[in-house]
Amino acid sequence: MDPRLSQLERAFELARSGRFSTVAEIKRKLREEGYMDDQVEGPLLFGQLNSLMKEAARQSSTGTTAA
């Protein structure tokens, strides 16, 4: 757990990493790292995280990286 990052910031970081394909996986990783996952809820946030995960997967498959 990085005390400088909130659980939401860490969730976005994990979504951008390209290592996760579901919000449930991100929430599990947050708990493993000592974060609470109680703020990682709601359709808007899930949509944002899913979009980031899809973009990371797309970039991974094409070999491109975000600027």
Secondary structure, 3 states (H helix, E strand, C coil): CCCCCCHHHHHHHHHHHCCCCCHHHHHHHHHHCCCCCCCCCCHHHHHHHHHHHHHHHHHHHHCCCCC
